[in-house]
Amino acid sequence: MRILIASVAIALMMVTAHAQDTYAQDMGKTRKHQHPQKTENTTKTKADEQAYKEALKRIPDSTKKVDPWQNVR
């Protein structure tokens, strides 16, 4: 009985490993089609970075120092 349970457990482990290997092989195929999007991605990233820097410039400088423990002391 132990041998049967052990063999079933090993068989189940092999099936999941095989499924993971098949999934990994499919991932390599789909990545080949994503290269043309890389140029779009870089232009979008540059635009996002520029918008982020402009947003940072619009934040006013804080002249007042904030002390969250002010009322506790």
VEXDOVEX-217945 format. One record per atom (N, C-alpha, C): x, y, z; residue in three letters. Coordinates in steps of 0.1 Angstrom, whole numbers, plus 5000, padded with zeros to 4 digits. Layout:
% residues N
XYZALA...
***
This chain:
% residues 73
500849885000MET500050005000MET500950135000MET501950125008ARG502850245008ARG503550264994ARG503850164988ILE504450174975ILE503550234965ILE502250204966LEU501250254957LEU501050404959LEU500950444972ILE500850584975ILE502050664971ILE503250614973ALA504450674969ALA504550694954ALA504150594947SER504250604932SER503250704927SER502050704933VAL501050804929VAL501550944931VAL502150964943ALA502651094947ALA503751144937ALA504651054933ILE505751084924ILE505151114910ILE504151034906ALA503551054893ALA502851194893ALA502151234904LEU501551364904LEU502651474903LEU503751454910MET504851554909MET505351574895MET505451454888MET506051464875MET505051534865MET503751514868VAL502751584859VAL502851734861VAL502951774873THR502951924876THR504251984870THR505351904871ALA506651954866ALA506551964851ALA505951864845HIS505751874830HIS504851984826HIS503852014833ALA502952124830ALA503752264831ALA504552274841GLN505352394843GLN506352414831GLN506952304827ASP507952304816ASP507252344803ASP506052294801THR505252334789THR504952474789THR504552524800TYR504152664802TYR505352754799TYR506552714804ALA507752794802ALA508152794787ALA507952684780GLN508252684766GLN507352774758GLN506052784762ASP505152864755ASP505453014758ASP505953044769MET506353184772MET507353234763MET508353154759GLY509353194750GLY508853224736GLY507753164732LYS507253184719LYS506453314719LYS505753354730THR505053474730THR505953594731THR507053584737ARG507953694739ARG508553744726ARG508553664716LYS509153704703LYS508253814696LYS506953804699HIS506053904693HIS505954034700HIS506654044712GLN506554164719GLN507654264716GLN508554244708HIS509654334705HIS509254464698HIS508254464689PRO507854584683PRO507254684693PRO506654634704GLN506054714714GLN507054784723GLN508254744722LYS509354804730LYS509554944727LYS509554984714THR509655124710THR508555204715THR507355154714GLU506155224720GLU506355244734GLU506855144741ASN506955154755ASN507955254759ASN509055274752THR510055364756THR509555514754THR508855534743THR508255664741THR507255704752THR506455604756LYS505455624766LYS506155644780LYS507255574782THR508055594794THR508655734795THR509155774784LYS509755914784LYS508656014786LYS507556004781ALA506456094783ALA505956094797ALA505955974803ASP505555964817ASP506556024826ASP507856004823GLU508956064831GLU508856224831GLU508556274819GLN508556414817GLN507356474825GLN506156404824ALA505056454831ALA505256444846ALA505956344851TYR506256334865TYR507156444870TYR508156474862LYS509056594866LYS508356724866LYS507456744856GLU506656864856GLU505756874868GLU505156764872ALA504256754884ALA505056794896ALA506356744897LEU507156774909LEU507456924910LEU507656984898LYS507957124898LYS506757214903LYS505557164901ARG504357234905ARG504057224920ARG504757134927ILE504557114942ILE505257234949ILE504457304957PRO505157424964PRO506057374974PRO507157454976ASP508157424987ASP507457455000ASP507757365010SER507257385023SER508157475031SER507657585036THR508457675045THR508257645059THR507057595062LYS506657565076LYS507157425080LYS507857405091LYS508257275095LYS507157205103LYS506857085100VAL505757015106VAL506356925117VAL505756935129ASP506156845140ASP504956765145ASP504856645141PRO503656565145PRO503556545160PRO504656555167TRP504656525182TRP504456655190TRP504156765183GLN504056895189GLN503056895201GLN501956835200ASN500956845211ASN501256745222ASN502056645220VAL502356545230VAL503356595240VAL504256685236ARG505356725245ARG504856825255ARG
***
